[in-house]
């Protein structure tokens, strides 16, 4: 996966954070889903256990597709399914 310079900056900030919950926001088309799939891959490759959630089934489907395309082993679920 190849990131833009801005995406790399975002990834570095999010991955270096000690926060247990991290939120990525932005306008449509800026690469949030792609960047999220990249972060998930890096976190899993580092041996971390993570839960990835979204508020809608559609958003979960889109991110799951990006994860499959990036050869990332995991599943995105709705936040409600974890409650």
N, C-alpha and C positions, 0 to 999 in steps of 0.2 A: 504494500500500500504506500502510495506517495502522497505526502501532505504539502500544502502550501506553507509558506513561512509563518503566516498568521495561525494556521491550524497547529503547527508545531509549537508555537508559543502557548496556545491554549492547552495543548496536551501536557506540556511541561508544567504549567501552573496547576492543572487538575491532578496530575500524578504525584506532584510534590506536596500536595495538601495533606494535612493530618486529619482532615474532616472525614467523618464516617459517611456523610451524605454529600454528594456533589451534584450540582445542577449546571447544565449547559443550555443556554438560550441563544436565540438569534433569529434573524429574518429568514423567510423561505429561500431556499437555494444557496445558503452560505456554506453548507457542508456539515451540518450538525450530525446527521445520521452517519455519514462516512467517518467523521472524527470520533463519534461515539463507538463505532465498531472497532476502530483502531485502538482506542483506549481500552476497550474490553479485551481485545487480543493481547495487548501488552500486559495488562493486569493478570490475566490468566497464565500467560507465558512466565510471569514472575512468581507463579504459584499462589496467588492470592485467591481467596474465596470471595466472590462478589455476587450480589443480586442486582439484576437490571430490570427496572420496571418502567412502565409508561401508564398514562391515564386511560388510553383507549386501546381496543383490540386492533384497530387499523394501524396505529403507531407501532404496536408490537409486531404486527405482520411485516411492516416496512423494515424495521430494524432487524428482525430475524432474517429477512432476505439478504440484507447487506452483510450480516454476519456469515451466512452461508457462502456468499460470494467471496468473502475475505478468508474463508476457511477457518472460521472461529467456532469453537465448540461451546455451545451454550444456548440458553433460551431466554428471551425477554417475555416477561409476564406482566399482566396489569397489576397496578399497585394494590387493587382490591383483593386480588388472589393471594396476596401475602398477609393480609390482615386477619 
